Amino acid sequence: MNWCKFHIAILFLLISTAGLSQSKSEEKNEIIEQRIEYIGGENESIDYSTLFDNLYYYYDHPVNLNNTKEVDILLEMGLISEIQLVNLKQHIASNKKLMTIYELQAVESFDIPTIRNVLPFVKVSSELFAPNVSLKEILKNSSNELYIRNIRDIEQKKGYSTKEEEDDTRYLGSPDKLFIRYRFRYLNKISVGFTTEKDQGEQLFGNSQPQGFDFYSAHFYLKDFGRLKALALGDYHFQVGQGLTLWSGLAFGKSVDISTIKRNGVGIRQYASADENNFLRGGAATFGLTKNVNLSAFYSRKRIDANITDTLDAQTNEIAFSSFQNSGFHRTVAELNDKDAILETHFGGRLEFVNQNFKIGATGFASRYGGEFERKLSFYNQFEFANNENFVAGVDYNYVFRNYNFFGEISRSQNGGLAYVNGVLLSLNSRFSFTFLHRNYGRDFQNLLSNGIAEGSRSWNEKGVYLGFDAKLNGQFTLTGSMDFYKFPWMRFQTFTPNSSGFEYIAQLQYRPSRNFIAYFRLRHQERDINDSKIESSIYQLSTESRTNYRFNVSYKITDYLSLRNRVEVSQYERGEQEDEFGFLAYQDVVFKPKSKSYSLTARYALFDAKSYNARIYAYENDVLYYFYIPAYYRVGSRFYLTARYKYRKKFDFWIRYGVWNYRNEETLLSGLEEIKGNIRSDVKVVFRYLF
């Protein structure tokens, strides 16, 4: 690695902080992007669309704090903890209502950083939602949004070749990724909308896609109308407990924010994203049987992709399949053969008791899959789900006692596999918080709708203990840290020995002397057992694999309309006796947003040197509206992007973004049908939004 670059970058960061000036204005995009990066971790595959959607909506339509039924959304967006939510409701109940936003300073456990996070998304008003509203009132205070986004790669990929001999394997469609969404929304009470998407390489109204787009989605959603707590028709999410029994959609993993270690099940919610797999389709409803008892029922039935291995009966179209396909791509003949191959059905219900401090619920559901599931089992994955039906049941609880928040869940699958998790969030005062979580997921626990907190990608074959803290040292410094120790009782991919283990710790020191300047240093270290790559015999031995990241980040405003962001990050990868691998990333962001103008610009220039994927470094990128991108920077080269926004008469918004990767000493990029000749990879994104 070129350490000269590292020293230059450090010097640049130190020099560039000299011209600070303070301003009271903060822009919406900047606030939302900082929040996403803080709680989102380093996972480029998670769909943050729902979180983006909520943050943008409630920035423009702030939550009325005097409406205690509405403030739960602050917990869902990760802006406050369960303890803070209970304290806020108790404060409002004891004082009848808030008179001013500044009363948040008097709410127990609300500190200055929390209030800063919450302020852009809340308001104080005496106007409360009436359960029997008129159609006129709904139309008056509702919003309509039409959103169109197109993404196109500039360099031609191998899959778009026009050679006749490659017709069976080439991409059948254009390199455009087109997404269209319409949504009608009345507060958080009514939502109606539809979504369509075509991925790059998929046809649009062609022989392989005569119905037009590759993916269609629609929903109708109501919330809090008398005893009807929630109703969803079409596509929806159902999230309960700690995610072990039933959880579809977004769930945060381990991050700097220790509160994300706890799942906050929101029940039934509308679905308006483009993930073609992680949602339910059909209908769901929650009814209030009494003041504190709710009953939910749901039914989902949709066709899903699967890898077909054989046709068992040509007359009934019964097939055999070896695995589920979750990519959502239908670009080639082979991918189209796997599209909508089998029928997936889920149905079940939930009974829960809820009051202000305590919640307990029991959930159960059955799953059925069409066709004959013939999973290719190996010695390391022999306990995975390989059946045509399953039944999962679980019990979860959540209890807030003073400054303690106890939570947990236990779940059992049809084959007898168990999984459970228990934890506590402790807020000693407004300056110090502590988190503890213990999890134990059996090697034979089988649930394809489980999304509990885990080191692995799924909630199975794992035991662990997590400890975290958040300390406000004074008005300017915040120290956060966590440690996670875990063990895998059975074998797993790339680890063919039982009882392998690992640990991870994160520490971050943040300095924020004003609203216009924030800097932090973050250390992250991961270590786990993995197969020794040098052992060639049939007896596997383990070696230690470790990754360490050192990050220094600073963001500040030069003027009311000009902000700068800088980052330097170094990664180190070690595995057994192999030579250590290093990665390096340094970038400069410039954000130009004149107050009185209808346009804004955001740009980044980055240098990176991480010769292997093992030493990769993730970094969140500013993008067009409702789109998230957390790419891995690796190999050697530079990165540049420019995002421009233009707003016309408050109703029309346009975004355009150009991004380019420039790699050194590379003749080809990517592989397979995605292969690009040369060392340049670039794309253009265009977005149009109409609000009415």
C-alpha positions as CSV (number, residue, x, y, z in Angstrom):
1,M,0.0,0.0,0.0
2,N,1.1,3.5,-0.8
3,W,1.6,5.0,2.7
4,C,2.5,8.3,1.3
5,K,-1.1,8.8,0.2
6,F,-2.1,8.1,3.8
7,H,0.1,10.9,5.2
8,I,-1.0,13.3,2.5
9,A,-4.6,12.6,3.3
10,I,-4.1,13.1,7.0
11,L,-2.4,16.4,6.4
12,F,-5.2,17.5,4.1
13,L,-7.8,16.7,6.7
14,L,-6.0,18.7,9.4
15,I,-5.5,21.7,7.1
16,S,-9.1,21.7,5.7
17,T,-10.7,22.0,9.2
18,A,-9.2,25.4,9.7
19,G,-11.9,27.5,8.0
20,L,-15.0,26.6,10.1
21,S,-18.0,28.9,10.4
22,Q,-21.2,28.2,12.2
23,S,-24.7,28.2,10.8
24,K,-28.1,27.3,12.2
25,S,-29.4,25.7,9.0
26,E,-29.2,22.0,8.3
27,E,-30.4,20.5,5.0
28,K,-32.8,17.6,4.8
29,N,-30.6,15.3,2.7
30,E,-27.6,15.8,4.9
31,I,-29.5,14.9,8.1
32,I,-31.0,11.8,6.6
33,E,-27.8,10.6,5.0
34,Q,-25.9,11.0,8.3
35,R,-28.6,9.0,10.1
36,I,-28.6,6.2,7.5
37,E,-24.8,5.8,7.6
38,Y,-24.8,5.9,11.5
39,I,-27.3,3.1,12.0
40,G,-26.9,1.2,8.7
41,G,-23.6,-0.5,9.2
42,E,-21.6,-1.8,6.3
43,N,-24.0,-4.0,4.3
44,E,-24.5,-3.2,0.7
45,S,-27.2,-5.8,0.2
46,I,-29.8,-4.4,2.7
47,D,-32.8,-2.6,1.3
48,Y,-33.1,0.8,3.1
49,S,-36.0,2.0,0.9
50,T,-38.6,1.9,3.7
51,L,-36.3,3.8,6.1
52,F,-35.5,6.4,3.4
53,D,-39.2,6.8,2.6
54,N,-40.1,7.4,6.3
55,L,-37.3,9.8,7.0
56,Y,-38.1,11.9,3.9
57,Y,-41.8,11.9,4.5
58,Y,-41.7,12.8,8.2
59,Y,-39.1,15.5,7.5
60,D,-41.7,17.2,5.2
61,H,-44.7,16.1,7.5
62,P,-43.4,16.3,11.1
63,V,-44.8,14.0,13.7
64,N,-47.1,15.8,16.2
65,L,-45.7,14.9,19.6
66,N,-49.0,15.5,21.3
67,N,-50.5,12.6,19.3
68,T,-49.2,9.7,21.4
69,K,-50.4,7.2,18.8
70,E,-48.2,8.8,16.1
71,V,-44.9,9.1,18.1
72,D,-44.3,5.4,17.8
73,I,-42.9,6.1,14.3
74,L,-39.8,7.7,16.0
75,L,-38.9,4.3,17.4
76,E,-39.5,2.6,14.1
77,M,-37.1,5.1,12.4
78,G,-34.4,4.5,15.1
79,L,-34.5,8.1,16.3
80,I,-35.3,7.2,20.0
81,S,-35.1,4.2,22.2
82,E,-38.0,2.3,23.8
83,I,-37.2,3.8,27.2
84,Q,-37.3,7.3,25.7
85,L,-40.6,6.6,24.0
86,V,-42.2,5.5,27.2
87,N,-40.8,8.5,29.1
88,L,-42.1,10.8,26.3
89,K,-45.6,9.4,26.5
90,Q,-45.6,9.6,30.3
91,H,-44.4,13.2,30.2
92,I,-47.2,14.1,27.8
93,A,-49.8,12.2,29.8
94,S,-48.8,13.9,33.1
95,N,-48.7,17.4,31.5
96,K,-51.8,16.8,29.3
97,K,-49.9,18.1,26.3
98,L,-46.7,19.8,25.2
99,M,-46.9,23.6,24.8
100,T,-43.6,23.9,22.9
101,I,-40.9,21.8,21.3
102,Y,-38.4,23.0,23.9
103,E,-40.1,20.9,26.5
104,L,-38.2,17.9,25.2
105,Q,-35.4,19.0,27.4
106,A,-37.5,18.2,30.4
107,V,-38.3,14.7,29.3
108,E,-36.3,12.1,31.3
109,S,-33.5,10.4,29.3
110,F,-33.7,12.9,26.5
111,D,-30.2,14.4,26.0
112,I,-29.0,17.0,23.5
113,P,-27.9,14.5,20.8
114,T,-31.2,12.7,21.0
115,I,-33.1,16.0,20.7
116,R,-30.9,17.0,17.7
117,N,-31.8,13.7,16.0
118,V,-35.5,14.1,16.6
119,L,-36.1,17.9,16.0
120,P,-36.1,17.7,12.1
121,F,-38.9,15.2,12.2
122,V,-41.3,16.5,14.9
123,K,-43.6,19.4,15.8
124,V,-45.9,20.4,18.6
125,S,-49.5,21.1,17.7
126,S,-52.9,21.0,19.5
127,E,-54.6,19.6,16.4
128,L,-55.0,15.8,16.9
129,F,-56.1,13.1,14.5
130,A,-59.8,12.4,14.7
131,P,-60.7,8.8,14.1
132,N,-63.8,9.7,12.0
133,V,-62.4,12.1,9.4
134,S,-64.2,13.1,6.3
135,L,-63.2,12.5,2.8
136,K,-62.7,16.2,2.3
137,E,-60.2,16.3,5.2
138,I,-58.3,13.3,3.9
139,L,-58.0,14.8,0.4
140,K,-57.0,18.2,1.8
141,N,-54.1,16.8,4.0
142,S,-53.0,14.0,1.8
143,S,-50.1,13.8,-0.6
144,N,-49.6,12.1,-4.0
145,E,-46.2,11.2,-5.4
146,L,-45.1,9.9,-8.8
147,Y,-41.5,8.8,-8.8
148,I,-39.5,7.6,-11.8
149,R,-35.9,6.4,-11.8
150,N,-33.7,5.1,-14.5
151,I,-30.1,3.8,-14.2
152,R,-27.9,2.9,-17.2
153,D,-24.3,1.7,-17.4
154,I,-22.2,3.5,-20.0
155,E,-19.6,0.8,-20.8
156,Q,-21.0,-2.3,-22.6
157,K,-21.0,-5.5,-20.7
158,K,-20.4,-8.9,-22.2
159,G,-24.0,-10.0,-21.7
160,Y,-25.2,-7.4,-24.2
161,S,-23.2,-9.0,-27.1
162,T,-25.1,-9.3,-30.4
163,K,-23.2,-12.4,-31.6
164,E,-25.7,-15.1,-32.7
165,E,-23.8,-17.9,-31.0
166,E,-24.2,-16.2,-27.7
167,D,-28.0,-15.6,-28.0
168,D,-28.9,-18.4,-25.5
169,T,-26.7,-16.9,-22.8
170,R,-26.8,-13.2,-23.5
171,Y,-29.0,-10.6,-21.7
172,L,-32.3,-10.3,-23.5
173,G,-33.1,-6.7,-22.6
174,S,-31.5,-3.3,-22.5
175,P,-29.0,-2.1,-19.9
176,D,-31.6,0.2,-18.3
177,K,-32.8,-0.3,-14.7
178,L,-36.2,1.4,-14.6
179,F,-38.3,1.9,-11.5
180,I,-41.7,3.6,-11.3
181,R,-43.8,4.3,-8.1
182,Y,-47.0,6.1,-7.4
183,R,-48.2,6.6,-3.8
184,F,-51.1,8.3,-2.1
185,R,-50.5,9.0,1.6
186,Y,-52.6,10.5,4.4
187,L,-50.4,11.0,7.4
188,N,-49.4,7.5,8.6
189,K,-53.1,6.4,8.4
190,I,-53.7,5.6,4.8
191,S,-51.4,4.5,2.0
192,V,-52.2,3.3,-1.5
193,G,-49.7,2.8,-4.2
194,F,-48.1,0.6,-6.9
195,T,-44.5,-0.1,-7.9
196,T,-43.0,-1.5,-11.1
197,E,-39.4,-2.3,-11.9
198,K,-37.2,-3.7,-14.6
199,D,-33.6,-4.7,-13.8
200,Q,-30.7,-4.1,-16.1
201,G,-30.7,-6.8,-18.9
202,E,-34.4,-7.6,-18.5
203,Q,-36.8,-7.0,-21.4
204,L,-39.6,-4.5,-21.3
205,F,-42.7,-5.6,-23.3
206,G,-40.6,-8.2,-25.2
207,N,-41.1,-11.8,-26.0
208,S,-39.8,-12.8,-22.6
209,Q,-41.8,-10.1,-20.7
210,P,-45.1,-9.7,-22.6
211,Q,-46.7,-8.3,-19.5
212,G,-44.3,-5.3,-19.6
213,F,-42.3,-4.9,-16.5
214,D,-40.6,-7.8,-14.8
215,F,-41.9,-6.9,-11.3
216,Y,-45.2,-5.4,-10.2
217,S,-46.3,-4.5,-6.7
218,A,-49.4,-2.8,-5.2
219,H,-50.7,-2.1,-1.7
220,F,-53.7,-0.7,0.2
221,Y,-53.0,0.1,3.9
222,L,-55.1,1.6,6.8
223,K,-54.0,2.2,10.3
224,D,-55.8,3.1,13.6
225,F,-59.4,3.4,12.5
226,G,-61.4,2.5,15.6
227,R,-60.8,-1.1,16.5
228,L,-59.1,-1.8,13.2
229,K,-55.5,-1.2,14.2
230,A,-54.1,-2.1,10.8
231,L,-55.2,-3.5,7.5
232,A,-53.0,-4.4,4.5
233,L,-54.1,-5.7,1.1
234,G,-51.7,-6.6,-1.7
235,D,-48.0,-6.5,-0.7
236,Y,-47.0,-5.9,2.9
237,H,-44.5,-6.5,5.7
238,F,-45.2,-8.2,9.0
239,Q,-42.6,-7.6,11.7
240,V,-43.0,-8.9,15.3
241,G,-40.9,-9.5,18.4
242,Q,-37.2,-9.8,18.0
243,G,-37.5,-11.3,14.5
244,L,-37.1,-15.0,15.3
245,T,-40.6,-16.1,14.5
246,L,-41.8,-13.6,11.9
247,W,-40.0,-10.7,10.3
248,S,-40.1,-9.6,6.7
249,G,-38.3,-6.5,5.4
250,L,-35.6,-4.3,6.8
251,A,-33.8,-5.2,10.0
252,F,-30.7,-3.5,11.2
253,G,-27.6,-5.4,12.2
254,K,-24.8,-4.5,14.6
255,S,-23.7,-0.9,14.2
256,V,-22.2,2.0,16.2
257,D,-25.8,2.7,17.4
258,I,-26.1,0.1,20.2
259,S,-29.9,0.5,20.3
260,T,-30.2,-1.2,16.9
261,I,-29.3,-4.5,18.6
262,K,-33.0,-4.6,19.7
263,R,-35.7,-5.3,17.1
264,N,-38.7,-3.0,17.4
265,G,-41.5,-5.0,15.8
266,V,-44.0,-2.7,14.1
267,G,-46.6,-5.3,13.1
268,I,-48.3,-4.9,9.7
269,R,-46.9,-2.2,7.4
270,Q,-47.3,-1.4,3.7
271,Y,-44.7,-2.5,1.2
272,A,-43.5,0.0,-1.5
273,S,-40.0,-1.1,-2.3
274,A,-38.5,-3.1,-5.3
275,D,-37.1,-6.1,-3.5
276,E,-38.7,-9.0,-5.4
277,N,-38.5,-11.5,-2.6
278,N,-38.6,-10.2,0.9
279,F,-42.2,-9.3,1.3
280,L,-45.7,-10.9,1.8
281,R,-48.5,-10.8,-0.7
282,G,-52.2,-11.2,0.1
283,G,-53.9,-9.7,3.2
284,A,-53.3,-9.0,6.9
285,A,-55.3,-7.3,9.6
286,T,-54.9,-6.4,13.3
287,F,-58.0,-5.9,15.4
288,G,-58.3,-4.5,18.9
289,L,-60.4,-7.0,20.8
290,T,-60.2,-4.9,24.0
291,K,-58.2,-1.9,25.0
292,N,-55.1,-3.9,25.6
293,V,-55.6,-7.1,23.5
294,N,-54.9,-7.3,19.8
295,L,-55.5,-10.1,17.4
296,S,-53.7,-10.3,14.0
297,A,-54.2,-12.7,11.1
298,F,-52.4,-12.8,7.8
299,Y,-52.3,-14.8,4.5
300,S,-49.6,-14.6,1.8
301,R,-49.5,-16.5,-1.5
302,K,-47.1,-15.7,-4.3
303,R,-44.9,-17.4,-6.9
304,I,-41.2,-17.3,-6.2
305,D,-38.0,-18.1,-8.1
306,A,-36.3,-21.5,-7.6
307,N,-33.6,-23.5,-9.3
308,I,-35.5,-26.3,-11.2
309,T,-33.8,-29.6,-11.4
310,D,-36.5,-31.8,-13.0
311,T,-40.1,-31.9,-14.2
312,L,-41.8,-34.7,-12.3
313,D,-45.2,-34.5,-14.1
314,A,-45.6,-32.7,-17.4
315,Q,-49.4,-32.7,-17.1
316,T,-49.6,-31.1,-13.7
317,N,-46.4,-29.1,-14.1
318,E,-45.0,-30.5,-10.9
319,I,-41.3,-29.9,-10.7
320,A,-38.4,-30.6,-8.5
321,F,-36.1,-27.8,-7.3
322,S,-32.8,-27.7,-5.4
323,S,-32.8,-24.1,-4.0
324,F,-34.5,-20.8,-3.8
325,Q,-33.3,-18.0,-6.1
326,N,-33.3,-14.6,-4.4
327,S,-31.4,-12.4,-6.9
328,G,-34.6,-11.1,-8.7
329,F,-32.8,-11.1,-12.0
330,H,-34.5,-12.5,-15.1
331,R,-32.1,-11.4,-17.8
332,T,-31.2,-14.7,-19.6
333,V,-33.0,-17.7,-20.8
334,A,-31.7,-19.7,-17.8
335,E,-32.8,-17.1,-15.3
336,L,-36.3,-16.9,-16.9
337,N,-36.6,-20.7,-16.6
338,D,-36.4,-20.2,-12.8
339,K,-38.8,-17.3,-12.6
340,D,-42.0,-18.0,-10.6
341,A,-41.1,-21.7,-10.5
342,I,-42.9,-22.6,-7.3
343,L,-45.8,-21.4,-5.2
344,E,-45.1,-20.1,-1.7
345,T,-47.9,-19.9,0.9
346,H,-47.7,-18.5,4.5
347,F,-50.7,-18.1,6.8
348,G,-51.0,-17.6,10.5
349,G,-51.8,-15.2,13.3
350,R,-50.7,-13.4,16.4
351,L,-52.4,-12.6,19.8
352,E,-50.8,-9.9,21.9
353,F,-51.4,-7.9,25.1
354,V,-50.1,-4.3,25.1
355,N,-50.0,-1.5,27.5
356,Q,-47.7,1.5,27.9
357,N,-44.9,-0.4,29.6
358,F,-45.5,-4.1,28.7
359,K,-46.1,-6.2,25.6
360,I,-46.3,-9.9,25.2
361,G,-47.3,-11.8,22.1
362,A,-47.7,-15.3,20.7
363,T,-47.2,-15.8,17.0
364,G,-47.6,-18.9,14.8
365,F,-47.7,-19.5,11.1
366,A,-47.5,-22.4,8.6
367,S,-45.5,-22.4,5.3
368,R,-46.0,-24.5,2.2
369,Y,-44.0,-24.7,-1.0
370,G,-45.1,-26.3,-4.3
371,G,-42.9,-28.8,-6.1
372,E,-40.5,-31.3,-4.6
373,F,-37.7,-29.7,-2.6
374,E,-34.5,-31.7,-3.3
375,R,-31.8,-29.5,-1.6
376,K,-28.3,-30.6,-2.2
377,L,-27.2,-31.3,1.4
378,S,-23.6,-31.5,2.5
379,F,-22.1,-32.4,5.9
380,Y,-22.0,-28.6,6.8
381,N,-25.6,-27.7,5.8
382,Q,-27.4,-30.9,6.6
383,F,-29.7,-29.2,9.2
384,E,-31.0,-26.6,6.8
385,F,-34.6,-26.5,5.7
386,A,-35.2,-29.1,3.0
387,N,-39.0,-29.8,3.2
388,N,-42.2,-28.7,1.5
389,E,-43.9,-27.4,4.6
390,N,-43.0,-25.9,8.0
391,F,-44.7,-24.5,11.1
392,V,-43.1,-22.0,13.4
393,A,-44.5,-20.7,16.7
394,G,-43.0,-18.3,19.2
395,V,-43.5,-16.0,22.2
396,D,-42.0,-12.5,22.5
397,Y,-42.0,-9.9,25.3
398,N,-41.0,-6.3,25.8
399,Y,-41.1,-4.6,29.3
400,V,-40.0,-1.1,30.3
401,F,-39.5,-0.6,34.1
402,R,-38.1,2.8,35.0
403,N,-34.9,3.0,33.0
404,Y,-34.7,-0.7,32.1
405,N,-36.0,-2.2,28.9
406,F,-36.2,-6.0,29.0
407,F,-37.0,-7.8,25.8
408,G,-36.7,-11.3,24.2
409,E,-38.3,-14.1,22.2
410,I,-38.3,-17.8,22.0
411,S,-39.3,-19.7,18.8
412,R,-39.7,-23.3,17.7
413,S,-39.8,-24.7,14.1
414,Q,-41.7,-27.8,13.1
415,N,-38.7,-30.2,13.3
416,G,-38.2,-29.2,17.0
417,G,-35.4,-26.7,16.5
418,L,-35.3,-23.9,19.0
419,A,-34.0,-20.3,19.0
420,Y,-34.2,-17.7,21.7
421,V,-32.8,-14.3,22.5
422,N,-33.0,-12.1,25.6
423,G,-31.6,-8.7,26.3
424,V,-31.8,-5.5,28.3
425,L,-31.3,-1.8,27.4
426,L,-30.3,0.3,30.5
427,S,-30.3,4.0,30.6
428,L,-28.6,5.1,33.9
429,N,-29.2,8.7,33.0
430,S,-29.2,11.0,30.0
431,R,-25.4,10.5,29.6
432,F,-24.9,6.8,29.8
433,S,-26.7,3.8,28.3
434,F,-25.8,0.1,28.4
435,T,-27.0,-2.9,26.3
436,F,-26.7,-6.6,27.0
437,L,-28.0,-9.4,24.7
438,H,-27.7,-13.2,24.8
439,R,-28.8,-15.3,21.8
440,N,-28.9,-19.1,21.2
441,Y,-30.1,-20.3,17.8
442,G,-30.2,-24.1,17.4
443,R,-28.4,-25.7,14.5
444,D,-31.7,-27.3,13.5
445,F,-33.8,-24.2,13.8
446,Q,-35.6,-23.7,10.4
447,N,-37.4,-20.6,9.5
448,L,-37.2,-18.7,6.2
449,L,-39.0,-15.7,7.6
450,S,-36.6,-15.3,10.6
451,N,-34.4,-12.2,10.8
452,G,-33.0,-12.1,14.3
453,I,-29.8,-10.3,15.3
454,A,-26.9,-12.5,14.2
455,E,-23.3,-12.6,13.1
456,G,-24.3,-14.9,10.2
457,S,-26.8,-14.1,7.5
458,R,-29.6,-16.1,9.2
459,S,-30.9,-16.9,12.7
460,W,-29.5,-20.5,13.1
461,N,-26.5,-22.4,14.4
462,E,-25.2,-19.5,16.6
463,K,-24.7,-18.6,20.2
464,G,-23.6,-15.2,21.3
465,V,-23.3,-12.5,23.9
466,Y,-23.3,-8.8,23.0
467,L,-22.3,-5.9,25.3
468,G,-22.6,-2.2,24.3
469,F,-22.4,1.2,25.9
470,D,-23.0,4.8,24.9
471,A,-21.4,7.5,27.1
472,K,-21.9,11.3,26.6
473,L,-18.6,12.5,28.2
474,N,-19.7,16.1,28.0
475,G,-21.6,18.4,25.7
476,Q,-19.1,17.8,22.9
477,F,-17.7,14.3,23.2
478,T,-19.5,10.9,22.9
479,L,-17.9,7.5,23.3
480,T,-19.7,4.4,22.0
481,G,-18.5,0.9,22.0
482,S,-19.6,-2.8,21.8
483,M,-18.3,-6.3,21.9
484,D,-19.9,-9.4,20.5
485,F,-18.6,-12.9,21.3
486,Y,-20.2,-15.7,19.3
487,K,-19.8,-19.5,18.6
488,F,-21.2,-21.7,15.8
489,P,-22.0,-25.1,17.3
490,W,-22.1,-26.9,14.0
491,M,-20.1,-26.6,10.7
492,R,-20.8,-23.7,8.3
493,F,-19.7,-22.5,4.9
494,Q,-15.8,-22.3,4.8
495,T,-15.7,-23.7,8.4
496,F,-15.9,-27.4,8.3
497,T,-15.3,-28.0,12.1
498,P,-17.9,-27.7,14.8
499,N,-17.7,-25.2,17.6
500,S,-15.8,-22.5,15.7
501,S,-15.9,-19.1,17.3
502,G,-15.2,-15.4,16.8
503,F,-15.7,-11.9,18.2
504,E,-16.1,-8.3,17.1
505,Y,-15.6,-5.0,18.8
506,I,-16.4,-1.4,17.7
507,A,-15.3,1.8,19.4
508,Q,-16.1,5.3,18.3
509,L,-15.1,8.7,19.8
510,Q,-17.2,11.5,18.4
511,Y,-16.5,15.3,18.8
512,R,-19.3,17.7,18.0
513,P,-18.7,21.2,19.3
514,S,-21.5,22.8,17.2
515,R,-24.3,21.9,14.9
516,N,-22.0,22.6,12.0
517,F,-19.1,20.4,12.8
518,I,-18.8,16.8,13.6
519,A,-15.7,14.5,13.7
520,Y,-15.2,11.0,14.8
521,F,-12.6,8.2,15.0
522,R,-13.8,4.6,14.7
523,L,-12.0,1.4,15.3
524,R,-13.6,-1.9,14.3
525,H,-12.0,-5.3,14.7
526,Q,-13.5,-8.7,13.7
527,E,-11.9,-12.1,14.3
528,R,-13.2,-15.6,13.6
529,D,-12.2,-19.2,12.8
530,I,-12.1,-20.4,9.2
531,N,-10.7,-23.3,7.2
532,D,-7.0,-23.2,6.9
533,S,-6.4,-22.5,3.2
534,K,-3.0,-24.3,3.2
535,I,-4.4,-27.7,4.4
536,E,-4.9,-30.0,1.5
537,S,-5.8,-33.2,3.3
538,S,-9.4,-34.4,4.0
539,I,-9.0,-33.4,7.7
540,Y,-9.8,-29.8,8.1
541,Q,-8.0,-27.5,10.5
542,L,-8.9,-24.0,11.4
543,S,-6.9,-20.8,11.2
544,T,-7.8,-17.3,12.4
545,E,-9.2,-14.7,10.1
546,S,-9.3,-11.1,11.2
547,R,-10.2,-7.7,9.8
548,T,-9.4,-4.3,11.4
549,N,-10.6,-0.9,10.2
550,Y,-9.4,2.5,11.4
551,R,-11.6,5.4,10.3
552,F,-11.3,9.2,10.7
553,N,-14.2,11.2,9.5
554,V,-15.0,14.9,9.6
555,S,-18.0,16.9,8.3
556,Y,-18.4,20.7,8.6
557,K,-20.1,23.7,7.1
558,I,-17.9,26.4,5.5
559,T,-21.0,28.7,4.9
560,D,-24.7,28.3,4.9
561,Y,-24.6,26.8,1.4
562,L,-21.2,25.0,1.4
563,S,-20.3,21.8,3.3
564,L,-17.3,19.6,3.2
565,R,-16.9,16.0,4.3
566,N,-13.6,14.2,4.5
567,R,-12.6,10.6,5.4
568,V,-9.5,8.5,5.7
569,E,-9.8,4.8,6.4
570,V,-7.3,2.0,6.6
571,S,-8.1,-1.7,6.7
572,Q,-6.0,-4.7,7.6
573,Y,-6.7,-8.3,6.8
574,E,-4.9,-11.3,8.4
575,R,-5.4,-15.0,7.9
576,G,-3.2,-17.7,9.4
577,E,0.3,-17.5,8.2
578,Q,-0.6,-15.6,5.0
579,E,0.9,-12.2,4.4
580,D,-1.2,-9.4,5.8
581,E,-3.3,-7.4,3.3
582,F,-4.0,-3.7,3.6
583,G,-6.6,-1.3,2.2
584,F,-6.7,2.4,2.0
585,L,-9.5,4.9,1.2
586,A,-9.5,8.7,1.3
587,Y,-12.2,11.0,-0.1
588,Q,-13.3,14.5,-0.3
589,D,-17.1,15.4,-0.5
590,V,-18.3,18.8,-1.5
591,V,-22.0,19.7,-0.8
592,F,-23.3,22.9,-2.5
593,K,-26.8,23.9,-1.5
594,P,-27.7,27.6,-1.9
595,K,-30.6,28.6,0.2
596,S,-32.4,30.8,-2.3
597,K,-31.7,28.6,-5.3
598,S,-33.7,25.7,-6.8
599,Y,-30.6,23.6,-7.4
600,S,-28.0,21.7,-5.3
601,L,-24.8,19.8,-6.1
602,T,-22.9,17.0,-4.3
603,A,-19.6,15.6,-5.5
604,R,-17.0,13.1,-4.3
605,Y,-13.5,12.3,-5.3
606,A,-11.9,9.3,-3.7
607,L,-8.6,7.4,-3.9
608,F,-8.4,3.8,-2.8
609,D,-5.7,1.1,-2.7
610,A,-7.0,-2.3,-1.6
611,K,-5.5,-4.9,-3.9
612,S,-7.7,-7.7,-2.7
613,Y,-11.4,-8.0,-1.8
614,N,-10.4,-9.2,1.7
615,A,-9.1,-5.7,2.4
616,R,-12.2,-3.9,1.0
617,I,-13.6,-0.8,2.6
618,Y,-17.3,0.2,2.6
619,A,-18.4,3.8,2.3
620,Y,-21.9,5.3,2.0
621,E,-22.4,7.5,-1.1
622,N,-24.8,10.4,-1.6
623,D,-27.2,9.4,-4.3
624,V,-30.5,10.3,-6.0
625,L,-33.7,10.4,-4.0
626,Y,-34.8,7.1,-2.3
627,Y,-31.7,5.3,-3.5
628,F,-29.0,4.0,-1.3
629,Y,-25.5,2.8,-2.3
630,I,-22.8,1.4,0.0
631,P,-20.2,0.0,-2.4
632,A,-17.0,-1.9,-1.5
633,Y,-13.9,0.1,-2.5
634,Y,-11.2,-2.4,-3.5
635,R,-8.4,-2.9,-6.1
636,V,-6.4,0.3,-6.9
637,G,-7.9,3.4,-8.5
638,S,-10.1,6.5,-8.0
639,R,-13.8,7.2,-7.7
640,F,-15.8,10.2,-8.7
641,Y,-19.4,11.1,-8.7
642,L,-21.5,14.2,-9.1
643,T,-25.2,14.4,-8.0
644,A,-27.3,17.4,-9.1
645,R,-30.9,18.3,-8.1
646,Y,-33.2,20.8,-9.6
647,K,-36.6,21.8,-8.0
648,Y,-39.2,23.4,-10.2
649,R,-42.2,25.2,-8.6
650,K,-42.3,23.0,-5.4
651,K,-43.9,20.1,-7.2
652,F,-41.3,18.9,-9.7
653,D,-37.9,17.5,-8.7
654,F,-35.2,16.3,-11.0
655,W,-32.0,14.4,-10.0
656,I,-29.1,13.4,-12.2
657,R,-26.0,11.5,-11.1
658,Y,-22.9,10.5,-12.9
659,G,-20.5,8.1,-11.2
660,V,-17.2,6.5,-12.5
661,W,-14.7,4.0,-11.2
662,N,-11.2,4.3,-12.7
663,Y,-9.0,1.3,-11.9
664,R,-5.2,1.2,-12.4
665,N,-3.5,-1.7,-14.2
666,E,-6.7,-3.5,-15.1
667,E,-7.6,-4.8,-18.5
668,T,-11.1,-6.2,-17.7
669,L,-13.5,-5.6,-14.9
670,L,-16.1,-7.9,-13.3
671,S,-16.7,-11.4,-14.7
672,G,-19.1,-13.6,-16.6
673,L,-21.8,-11.7,-18.5
674,E,-21.0,-8.6,-16.4
675,E,-17.5,-8.4,-17.8
676,I,-16.3,-5.0,-19.1
677,K,-13.3,-4.6,-21.3
678,G,-11.0,-1.8,-20.1
679,N,-10.5,-0.2,-16.7
680,I,-13.4,2.3,-16.6
681,R,-16.8,1.5,-15.1
682,S,-19.5,4.3,-15.1
683,D,-23.2,4.9,-14.9
684,V,-25.8,7.6,-15.1
685,K,-28.9,7.8,-12.9
686,V,-31.9,10.1,-13.7
687,V,-34.9,10.7,-11.3
688,F,-38.1,12.6,-11.8
689,R,-40.6,13.2,-9.0
690,Y,-44.0,14.9,-9.1
691,L,-45.8,15.9,-5.9
692,F,-49.5,16.8,-6.1
